[in-house]
C-alpha cells in the first residue's frame, strides 16, 4: 500500500515580499491570512514557513504562547531578540528552539545588507503551561555534509541531540554535496515524517524525487535512501508520532 504523499513547490501558498510583508514566504500550512481548513497541520507539525527576508527588515516584536518553535537558517544572518533577554545572531546551518509556553515576545530580524532565508517551524507541545525556554546550536557544514544530522529531539529522548523541544519528535538535516553520497533513514511503523527539500534536488529510492521546495509526507514503516538529483541537496526530516488518521 502506498504510504507517501508528495507536494510540489507550485502547490504551496506563496506570498511575495512587500511593504506589508517582510519576506518572500512559502506556507506549507494555514498561517495568518492564509487559511485552508483542509491544510491546518500534519500531526503535531502546525507551521512550516520558508521565509526569505528582505535586507533591514523582518518580523518585529510579537507574542507567542503554548507552542514549540524552532528555526533553521538557510542563508544569511538572522537576529533573534526576546523578552527573556536573549539576543543572538544565527548564520547558515544554525538552529534555535523556543518553548513559548506561558508566554514570550520575540523578534526575528534581518539586519544585514543581503537577504536572509530561514525555516520557521511550529510544533504543538505535549502539554500546556510550560516554562519559557530558549536555546540555540551552531552547526558546522561538516556536521551535515553527506550525512544525516539529528539536530532536535524530545526532552525525554535526547541521545546526543544538541537541541530539544517538549514534544515527541526528531528533526534531521542533511546537505548532500558528493555525487556518490547515500544517506539512509528508517521510519518506524508508529511514526510519520515530513520531508522538505529546500535547496537543490534529492532522489529518494522507491519514492518521488524532490526538486527545490517539494515535500513528501510518509506514514508508517519506511526505509529511505537519499542521493543527489541535482548539483546539491539540502533537506529536513521532521519525524513525529503517527496520527490516527491523516
Steps between C-alpha positions, in 0.01 A plus 500: 500500500626850417598681818627828358358822357703754302438874482659709225648843563242664275223366724626689805331825591738783408508860622746742342695749710339844505452806719248290694704179528878485561579176316442281200315223683390150404236373743467124547195534731235758583656806658386859564287616204549173314229264623412159360302280741630193317862606551539587868774262611669165453486324833670724757663707222289816496712749297779481247573834338792543260580871544749698291520831686584830335814688612447722805156356561334212676245395756482766771424423865189286535360257760477120511372248751426127522720406204842344437678702230827434324684672218769376262702757307552420132684813389604836641486612863194501727491716814287369788392703803243401762341614827712249696808708414644283224675670209668282238605517135460173311674402176459226240440162663432641847180399680310648792212371716242697698253352748240777496297334777367757745579785261793675335553785255775489240622645172675330208677761289734522204726792592741433213539636145420160345185288512459244779319171445387281787246229578250590772342186649237468773429182693192443719637441854438187706338707777393855580649750741862405439775739616650730239836373374744598224797309362711497185776298343749601232554204269797485265463399133697184576235394753240452225692458172432159341354366824177519697528734798249482787461858615189485723339233717246476777603592853461136607707346219791732429762230435762745381270752327621856553152651539162383628134597504216391727346253256582151376680595178835461330634745245779416257677704231739397225691687232615275218798631301668179379354330190568160655353577842212290633314582820269243661206561733256253657152610610332285764156344454345726765642824356450738211742745340489825306792535259578835338773564243572872526814517285593306187338165430501157662422149376325268746522135404151358443336840552456816290807718446475840664600818319563822691206579733324167434391303806402145584280357775576142604291292742602176669804282447732611221868452416611800296826565318580852384740600222562802278251589228673832425838659571406519869222402742416654837199350676331461838309205649249565779403170666203474736245252641259351246159667483195276535379642170652737244 
